[in-house]
């Protein structure tokens, strides 16, 4: 199966590298020439034409920062849709809006191609090792056809149902992660003010009912002081807004979601839209004139688990 991959950013580049490690025939595309050159140096084919990358490959993967950018890549003159044809598969790995992936999916289907939405979850460090989790929505037969590709990019793979269901599940999980991250800022503030040993507090939370994946990962770079989680404020805002907008569309007014979104918007205003998202806790460090530093934590997360072939859950 020949694969075209569009979007080589923090997540996309790592997923593409997993495909390369596993021997797939890959052609890549990105607007950033520096990123393209890194793949060129590895001997990977590069295409500057979106239409051609769709024409020349069986599976076309997009992994892009926003629904707006995905739409532009798909629908612009010379874009992906112009190169789609019978039995090709579009795999949308961006975190996007359910209605938008269905809208573009209809255009893909009109070309007699198959659309699947396929967001990932688990952090950039796990994307780098092929151990990230993958959600897939859409035609079951097409899912099974590309399962070997998915197993090379991720470990735990879940077919969520019809097209769009994976995107809904993804924004739900990202919402929960954002709430946990905002809550950690308050937890660390109280721990620091109480003069607790922060190393022991980290361990205590990790073995308690208050533990979370966010604590196990993001607390480490918070305690280090780098805050480097390879995910930025603008992306959290985008994901939180997708969740908030979905709740409104479903006529389900929420209480916590708008409040947490407000917290991240404030952090973005204070530290910049491209600041690491875990810097949201720095709002409280600054407010209380404290810091959450502790020795022995890494500047950047590394996935130390051995890479394994993925499997469906």
PyMOL commands that set and color helices and strands:
alter all, ss='L'
color gray80, all
select helices_A, chain A and resi 12-21+33-41+50-55+67-75+80-83+98-110+124-129+140-145+147-153+165-193+198-206+213-224+233-249+256-271+277-288
alter helices_A, ss='H'
color red, helices_A
select strands_A, chain A and resi 2-6+25-29+45-46+59-62+89-92+114-117+120-121+132-137+154-161+311-312
alter strands_A, ss='S'
color yellow, strands_A
deselect
rebuild
show_as cartoon
